[in-house]
Amino acid sequence: SLPLKHHPGERWTYGLNTDVLGYLVEVWSGMTLNDFLRKRIFEPLGMKDTHFYQPASNHGRLVTLYQGTADGKNKRVETLIYDRVDAGYPNAKGTYFSGGAGLSSTIEDYAKFLQMYLNKGEYNGVRLLSRKTIELMLTDQHIDGAQVGLGFGLETEANDHQSVISLGSFQW
């Protein structure tokens, strides 16, 4: 009964499924998604620089977003992007914590998060996910073989001919 954002095949839009999951985490945990992620993931992994909205002390560290222009130059983005998002939102103050988008981080913090996946759910002696959960997340879940795990795109034998990425790699 809800209206479509656009007609099928007209364009592609990310689903809001991960945002719904983020909301369910809030309901079940009794915490905001921000507090839940901080307590259950960021602090245990030592991810000090990962935030939905950056503290004022970090504002100068955020990379400026540029967009190519028709004349081949780049200009600073000062308009709304994607689905009416302010490109400078990480430096704003907000209360919406999206399950599917919105975190800003450093390479060091993100490397810790990804290393936890490579270590089958553990980083620096801290286990966040079971080995079986990681295996399930990195197993193709799509019926028609689209090489999609739970939260990740997967490089499998079925799609390996399409890229230079090694078998077993995952991304999003």
Disulfide bonds with the S-S distance in Angstrom:
none
